[in-house]
Amino acid sequence: QNNEASGLFSAVTGGQNNEASGVFSAVTGGADNEASGRDSDENGGYKNTASGYYSTVTGGARNEASGRQSAVNGGQENEASGYYGAVSGGAQNEAIGTWSTVIGGKNNNATQNYMVIGNTPPNPNTP
């Protein structure tokens, strides 16, 4: 299935066109996913990347966890680039600040350190 575990002590356990290139990295399924950070893992989905040290992406599509110890848990086109940043689903969200978190929604950017943005419903009075 064109999977490759090229990193030292890395593993790819399923899916297709997946690559685990970081030391102690793993990809556990899905398609076109990459775990390139040291001790990173990517768990299913499509075209996701876990490139930060100790980072993880759990499903979804086109998500990236590039910050150290960052995580993206599903959704689409989300990115956790801040140290210890996290995005829990939604679409096109970013956790940029250190210890920042976005909890779902769309087009949310947690740019400050320790910032948390929750999923708020759209304002029905907005045209």
Backbone as JSON Lines, residues from 0, in Angstrom:
{"i":0,"aa":"Q","n":[0.81,-1.2,0.0],"ca":[0.0,0.0,0.0],"c":[0.85,1.27,0.0]}
{"i":1,"aa":"N","n":[2.1,1.16,-0.36],"ca":[3.02,2.29,-0.47],"c":[3.23,3.04,0.85]}
{"i":2,"aa":"N","n":[3.19,2.34,1.95],"ca":[3.49,2.94,3.25],"c":[4.99,2.86,3.5]}
{"i":3,"aa":"E","n":[5.51,3.84,4.27],"ca":[6.94,3.84,4.54],"c":[7.21,4.27,5.98]}
{"i":4,"aa":"A","n":[7.96,3.47,6.68],"ca":[8.43,3.79,8.02],"c":[9.93,3.99,7.94]}
{"i":5,"aa":"S","n":[10.35,5.22,7.66],"ca":[11.77,5.5,7.43],"c":[12.49,6.05,8.66]}
{"i":6,"aa":"G","n":[11.74,6.5,9.65],"ca":[12.36,7.03,10.86],"c":[12.85,5.91,11.78]}
{"i":7,"aa":"L","n":[13.88,6.19,12.55],"ca":[14.39,5.22,13.5],"c":[13.29,4.85,14.49]}
{"i":8,"aa":"F","n":[13.03,3.56,14.66],"ca":[11.99,3.05,15.56],"c":[10.59,3.57,15.2]}
{"i":9,"aa":"S","n":[10.32,3.81,13.93],"ca":[9.01,4.29,13.49],"c":[8.16,3.13,12.97]}
{"i":10,"aa":"A","n":[6.85,3.39,12.8],"ca":[5.95,2.34,12.33],"c":[4.78,2.93,11.56]}
{"i":11,"aa":"V","n":[4.34,2.21,10.55],"ca":[3.09,2.49,9.86],"c":[2.31,1.19,9.91]}
{"i":12,"aa":"T","n":[1.11,1.23,10.5],"ca":[0.37,-0.01,10.73],"c":[-0.82,-0.21,9.81]}
{"i":13,"aa":"G","n":[-1.07,0.71,8.89],"ca":[-2.19,0.51,7.98],"c":[-2.39,1.7,7.06]}
{"i":14,"aa":"G","n":[-3.42,1.59,6.24],"ca":[-3.74,2.66,5.31],"c":[-2.89,2.6,4.05]}
{"i":15,"aa":"Q","n":[-2.83,3.74,3.36],"ca":[-2.05,3.78,2.12],"c":[-1.35,5.11,1.94]}
{"i":16,"aa":"N","n":[-0.18,5.05,1.35],"ca":[0.64,6.23,1.09],"c":[0.94,7.03,2.36]}
{"i":17,"aa":"N","n":[1.14,6.34,3.46],"ca":[1.47,7.0,4.73],"c":[2.97,6.9,4.98]}
{"i":18,"aa":"E","n":[3.49,7.88,5.73],"ca":[4.92,7.87,6.02],"c":[5.17,8.28,7.47]}
{"i":19,"aa":"A","n":[5.98,7.5,8.14],"ca":[6.47,7.82,9.49],"c":[7.97,8.03,9.37]}
{"i":20,"aa":"S","n":[8.37,9.31,9.31],"ca":[9.79,9.61,9.09],"c":[10.5,10.13,10.33]}
{"i":21,"aa":"G","n":[9.75,10.5,11.35],"ca":[10.38,10.97,12.58],"c":[10.84,9.83,13.47]}
{"i":22,"aa":"V","n":[11.82,10.09,14.3],"ca":[12.29,9.09,15.26],"c":[11.14,8.77,16.23]}
{"i":23,"aa":"F","n":[10.86,7.5,16.44],"ca":[9.77,7.02,17.3],"c":[8.39,7.51,16.84]}
{"i":24,"aa":"S","n":[8.21,7.75,15.56],"ca":[6.92,8.23,15.04],"c":[6.07,7.07,14.56]}
{"i":25,"aa":"A","n":[4.74,7.34,14.41],"ca":[3.83,6.29,13.96],"c":[2.66,6.88,13.2]}
{"i":26,"aa":"V","n":[2.21,6.13,12.19],"ca":[0.96,6.42,11.49],"c":[0.15,5.14,11.56]}
{"i":27,"aa":"T","n":[-1.11,5.26,12.01],"ca":[-1.91,4.05,12.24],"c":[-3.04,3.85,11.25]}
{"i":28,"aa":"G","n":[-3.02,4.54,10.13],"ca":[-4.04,4.3,9.12],"c":[-4.36,5.55,8.33]}
{"i":29,"aa":"G","n":[-5.41,5.46,7.52],"ca":[-5.8,6.57,6.69],"c":[-4.99,6.6,5.4]}
{"i":30,"aa":"A","n":[-4.95,7.77,4.76],"ca":[-4.26,7.89,3.48],"c":[-3.49,9.2,3.38]}
{"i":31,"aa":"D","n":[-2.29,9.12,2.82],"ca":[-1.46,10.3,2.56],"c":[-1.15,11.09,3.84]}
{"i":32,"aa":"N","n":[-0.93,10.41,4.93],"ca":[-0.62,11.05,6.21],"c":[0.87,10.95,6.49]}
{"i":33,"aa":"E","n":[1.36,11.87,7.34],"ca":[2.78,11.88,7.66],"c":[3.01,12.21,9.13]}
{"i":34,"aa":"A","n":[3.87,11.46,9.76],"ca":[4.35,11.75,11.11],"c":[5.85,11.98,11.0]}
{"i":35,"aa":"S","n":[6.25,13.25,10.97],"ca":[7.66,13.56,10.75],"c":[8.37,14.1,11.99]}
{"i":36,"aa":"G","n":[7.61,14.48,13.01],"ca":[8.23,14.98,14.22],"c":[8.69,13.84,15.12]}
{"i":37,"aa":"R","n":[9.67,14.1,15.94],"ca":[10.13,13.09,16.9],"c":[8.99,12.74,17.86]}
{"i":38,"aa":"D","n":[8.76,11.46,18.06],"ca":[7.71,10.96,18.94],"c":[6.32,11.45,18.53]}
{"i":39,"aa":"S","n":[6.11,11.69,17.25],"ca":[4.81,12.15,16.77],"c":[3.97,10.97,16.31]}
{"i":40,"aa":"D","n":[2.65,11.19,16.25],"ca":[1.8,10.15,15.7],"c":[0.61,10.75,14.97]}
{"i":41,"aa":"E","n":[0.15,10.03,13.97],"ca":[-0.98,10.44,13.16],"c":[-1.89,9.22,13.11]}
{"i":42,"aa":"N","n":[-3.16,9.44,13.47],"ca":[-4.09,8.32,13.61],"c":[-5.26,8.44,12.65]}
{"i":43,"aa":"G","n":[-5.07,8.01,11.43],"ca":[-6.14,7.99,10.45],"c":[-6.4,9.33,9.79]}
{"i":44,"aa":"G","n":[-7.41,9.35,8.95],"ca":[-7.75,10.57,8.24],"c":[-7.05,10.66,6.9]}
{"i":45,"aa":"Y","n":[-6.99,11.87,6.37],"ca":[-6.48,12.09,5.02],"c":[-5.61,13.34,4.96]}
{"i":46,"aa":"K","n":[-4.4,13.17,4.45],"ca":[-3.45,14.27,4.25],"c":[-3.21,15.09,5.52]}
{"i":47,"aa":"N","n":[-3.04,14.41,6.63],"ca":[-2.71,15.06,7.9],"c":[-1.21,14.96,8.15]}
{"i":48,"aa":"T","n":[-0.68,15.93,8.91],"ca":[0.74,15.95,9.22],"c":[0.97,16.24,10.69]}
{"i":49,"aa":"A","n":[1.74,15.4,11.35],"ca":[2.2,15.64,12.72],"c":[3.7,15.89,12.63]}
{"i":50,"aa":"S","n":[4.1,17.17,12.6],"ca":[5.51,17.5,12.38],"c":[6.22,18.04,13.62]}
{"i":51,"aa":"G","n":[5.47,18.43,14.64],"ca":[6.1,18.93,15.85],"c":[6.58,17.8,16.76]}
{"i":52,"aa":"Y","n":[7.58,18.08,17.58],"ca":[8.02,17.1,18.56],"c":[6.84,16.71,19.45]}
{"i":53,"aa":"Y","n":[6.62,15.42,19.64],"ca":[5.56,14.88,20.49],"c":[4.17,15.35,20.06]}
{"i":54,"aa":"S","n":[3.96,15.62,18.8],"ca":[2.67,16.1,18.31],"c":[1.8,14.94,17.85]}
{"i":55,"aa":"T","n":[0.48,15.21,17.74],"ca":[-0.44,14.18,17.29],"c":[-1.59,14.78,16.5]}
{"i":56,"aa":"V","n":[-2.03,14.06,15.49],"ca":[-3.24,14.38,14.75],"c":[-4.11,13.14,14.77]}
{"i":57,"aa":"T","n":[-5.37,13.31,15.16],"ca":[-6.3,12.19,15.25],"c":[-7.41,12.39,14.24]}
{"i":58,"aa":"G","n":[-7.23,11.87,13.06],"ca":[-8.26,11.89,12.03],"c":[-8.49,13.24,11.39]}
{"i":59,"aa":"G","n":[-9.58,13.31,10.62],"ca":[-9.9,14.52,9.89],"c":[-9.15,14.58,8.57]}
{"i":60,"aa":"A","n":[-9.1,15.79,8.0],"ca":[-8.46,15.96,6.7],"c":[-7.67,17.26,6.64]}
{"i":61,"aa":"R","n":[-6.47,17.16,6.12],"ca":[-5.58,18.31,5.91],"c":[-5.33,19.11,7.2]}
{"i":62,"aa":"N","n":[-5.14,18.4,8.28],"ca":[-4.82,19.02,9.56],"c":[-3.32,18.93,9.8]}
{"i":63,"aa":"E","n":[-2.8,19.85,10.63],"ca":[-1.37,19.82,10.94],"c":[-1.13,20.19,12.4]}
{"i":64,"aa":"A","n":[-0.33,19.38,13.05],"ca":[0.15,19.68,14.4],"c":[1.65,19.92,14.29]}
{"i":65,"aa":"S","n":[2.03,21.2,14.23],"ca":[3.44,21.54,14.0],"c":[4.13,22.07,15.25]}
{"i":66,"aa":"G","n":[3.36,22.45,16.25],"ca":[3.96,22.94,17.49],"c":[4.42,21.8,18.37]}
{"i":67,"aa":"R","n":[5.4,22.08,19.22],"ca":[5.89,21.07,20.15],"c":[4.76,20.64,21.09]}
{"i":68,"aa":"Q","n":[4.53,19.35,21.21],"ca":[3.48,18.76,22.04],"c":[2.1,19.31,21.69]}
{"i":69,"aa":"S","n":[1.85,19.54,20.42],"ca":[0.55,20.05,19.97],"c":[-0.34,18.91,19.5]}
{"i":70,"aa":"A","n":[-1.65,19.22,19.36],"ca":[-2.6,18.2,18.94],"c":[-3.74,18.8,18.13]}
{"i":71,"aa":"V","n":[-4.16,18.07,17.12],"ca":[-5.38,18.38,16.38],"c":[-6.23,17.13,16.41]}
{"i":72,"aa":"N","n":[-7.46,17.27,16.88],"ca":[-8.36,16.13,17.01],"c":[-9.5,16.25,16.01]}
{"i":73,"aa":"G","n":[-9.25,15.83,14.79],"ca":[-10.26,15.81,13.75],"c":[-10.53,17.16,13.13]}
{"i":74,"aa":"G","n":[-11.6,17.2,12.34],"ca":[-11.96,18.42,11.63],"c":[-11.23,18.51,10.3]}
{"i":75,"aa":"Q","n":[-11.2,19.73,9.76],"ca":[-10.61,19.93,8.45],"c":[-9.82,21.22,8.39]}
{"i":76,"aa":"E","n":[-8.61,21.11,7.86],"ca":[-7.73,22.26,7.64],"c":[-7.48,23.05,8.93]}
{"i":77,"aa":"N","n":[-7.27,22.34,10.02],"ca":[-6.93,22.96,11.3],"c":[-5.43,22.86,11.52]}
{"i":78,"aa":"E","n":[-4.9,23.79,12.33],"ca":[-3.47,23.75,12.63],"c":[-3.21,24.15,14.07]}
{"i":79,"aa":"A","n":[-2.38,23.37,14.74],"ca":[-1.89,23.69,16.07],"c":[-0.4,23.94,15.94]}
{"i":80,"aa":"S","n":[-0.01,25.23,15.88],"ca":[1.39,25.57,15.67],"c":[2.08,26.08,16.93]}
{"i":81,"aa":"G","n":[1.29,26.46,17.93],"ca":[1.89,26.93,19.17],"c":[2.34,25.78,20.05]}
{"i":82,"aa":"Y","n":[3.35,26.04,20.87],"ca":[3.77,25.02,21.83],"c":[2.57,24.63,22.69]}
{"i":83,"aa":"Y","n":[2.32,23.33,22.81],"ca":[1.23,22.77,23.61],"c":[-0.14,23.21,23.1]}
{"i":84,"aa":"G","n":[-0.26,23.68,21.88],"ca":[-1.53,24.14,21.3],"c":[-2.42,22.97,20.94]}
{"i":85,"aa":"A","n":[-3.75,23.22,20.91],"ca":[-4.69,22.17,20.58],"c":[-5.89,22.73,19.82]}
{"i":86,"aa":"V","n":[-6.33,21.97,18.82],"ca":[-7.57,22.27,18.12],"c":[-8.42,21.02,18.17]}
{"i":87,"aa":"S","n":[-9.65,21.17,18.66],"ca":[-10.55,20.03,18.77],"c":[-11.65,20.15,17.73]}
{"i":88,"aa":"G","n":[-11.36,19.74,16.53],"ca":[-12.35,19.72,15.47],"c":[-12.64,21.07,14.85]}
{"i":89,"aa":"G","n":[-13.72,21.09,14.06],"ca":[-14.08,22.29,13.34],"c":[-13.33,22.39,12.03]}
{"i":90,"aa":"A","n":[-13.28,23.61,11.49],"ca":[-12.62,23.8,10.2],"c":[-11.86,25.11,10.17]}
{"i":91,"aa":"Q","n":[-10.67,25.06,9.63],"ca":[-9.83,26.23,9.41],"c":[-9.58,27.02,10.69]}
{"i":92,"aa":"N","n":[-9.33,26.29,11.76],"ca":[-9.0,26.9,13.05],"c":[-7.5,26.81,13.29]}
{"i":93,"aa":"E","n":[-6.98,27.75,14.1],"ca":[-5.55,27.73,14.41],"c":[-5.32,28.0,15.9]}
{"i":94,"aa":"A","n":[-4.47,27.2,16.5],"ca":[-4.0,27.43,17.87],"c":[-2.54,27.85,17.73]}
{"i":95,"aa":"I","n":[-2.3,29.15,17.82],"ca":[-0.98,29.71,17.53],"c":[-0.19,30.0,18.81]}
{"i":96,"aa":"G","n":[-0.86,30.54,19.82],"ca":[-0.19,30.89,21.06],"c":[0.18,29.67,21.88]}
{"i":97,"aa":"T","n":[1.17,29.84,22.76],"ca":[1.56,28.76,23.67],"c":[0.4,28.42,24.59]}
{"i":98,"aa":"W","n":[0.11,27.15,24.75],"ca":[-1.0,26.64,25.56],"c":[-2.36,27.16,25.06]}
{"i":99,"aa":"S","n":[-2.49,27.51,23.79],"ca":[-3.77,28.0,23.26],"c":[-4.62,26.83,22.79]}
{"i":100,"aa":"T","n":[-5.95,27.05,22.79],"ca":[-6.9,26.0,22.43],"c":[-8.06,26.57,21.64]}
{"i":101,"aa":"V","n":[-8.46,25.86,20.59],"ca":[-9.68,26.18,19.87],"c":[-10.57,24.95,19.96]}
{"i":102,"aa":"I","n":[-11.8,25.16,20.42],"ca":[-12.75,24.07,20.58],"c":[-13.79,24.17,19.48]}
{"i":103,"aa":"G","n":[-13.49,23.6,18.34],"ca":[-14.44,23.56,17.23],"c":[-14.7,24.9,16.58]}
{"i":104,"aa":"G","n":[-15.8,24.95,15.82],"ca":[-16.16,26.15,15.1],"c":[-15.41,26.26,13.8]}
{"i":105,"aa":"K","n":[-15.41,27.46,13.23],"ca":[-14.76,27.68,11.95],"c":[-14.06,29.03,11.94]}
{"i":106,"aa":"N","n":[-12.87,29.05,11.35],"ca":[-12.08,30.27,11.19],"c":[-11.76,30.97,12.51]}
{"i":107,"aa":"N","n":[-11.49,30.2,13.54],"ca":[-11.1,30.77,14.84],"c":[-9.58,30.73,14.97]}
{"i":108,"aa":"N","n":[-9.0,31.79,15.53],"ca":[-7.55,31.86,15.71],"c":[-7.22,32.22,17.15]}
{"i":109,"aa":"A","n":[-6.66,31.28,17.88],"ca":[-6.19,31.54,19.24],"c":[-4.74,31.99,19.14]}
{"i":110,"aa":"T","n":[-4.55,33.3,19.08],"ca":[-3.23,33.86,18.8],"c":[-2.43,34.2,20.05]}
{"i":111,"aa":"Q","n":[-3.1,34.34,21.18],"ca":[-2.42,34.73,22.41],"c":[-2.09,33.5,23.25]}
{"i":112,"aa":"N","n":[-1.07,33.62,24.09],"ca":[-0.73,32.54,25.0],"c":[-1.88,32.3,25.97]}
{"i":113,"aa":"Y","n":[-2.17,31.04,26.25],"ca":[-3.21,30.6,27.19],"c":[-4.63,30.97,26.72]}
{"i":114,"aa":"M","n":[-4.81,31.34,25.49],"ca":[-6.11,31.74,24.96],"c":[-6.96,30.51,24.65]}
{"i":115,"aa":"V","n":[-8.26,30.58,24.99],"ca":[-9.2,29.5,24.68],"c":[-10.36,30.1,23.91]}
{"i":116,"aa":"I","n":[-10.68,29.51,22.77],"ca":[-11.83,29.94,21.99],"c":[-12.77,28.76,21.88]}
{"i":117,"aa":"G","n":[-14.02,28.96,22.32],"ca":[-15.03,27.91,22.22],"c":[-15.84,28.08,20.96]}
{"i":118,"aa":"N","n":[-16.54,27.04,20.6],"ca":[-17.41,27.09,19.43],"c":[-18.66,27.88,19.79]}
{"i":119,"aa":"T","n":[-18.83,29.03,19.19],"ca":[-20.02,29.83,19.42],"c":[-20.9,29.79,18.19]}
{"i":120,"aa":"P","n":[-22.22,29.72,18.37],"ca":[-23.1,29.68,17.2],"c":[-23.08,31.02,16.48]}
{"i":121,"aa":"P","n":[-23.35,31.02,15.17],"ca":[-23.38,32.28,14.43],"c":[-24.5,33.17,14.93]}
{"i":122,"aa":"N","n":[-24.28,34.47,14.84],"ca":[-25.28,35.45,15.25],"c":[-26.38,35.5,14.21]}
{"i":123,"aa":"P","n":[-27.63,35.19,14.58],"ca":[-28.71,35.18,13.59],"c":[-29.04,36.59,13.08]}
{"i":124,"aa":"N","n":[-28.58,37.63,13.76],"ca":[-28.86,39.0,13.33],"c":[-27.81,39.54,12.38]}
{"i":125,"aa":"T","n":[-26.79,38.74,12.07],"ca":[-25.75,39.18,11.16],"c":[-26.19,38.86,9.73]}
{"i":126,"aa":"P","n":[-26.15,39.88,8.86],"ca":[-26.58,39.61,7.47],"c":[-25.64,38.67,6.75]}
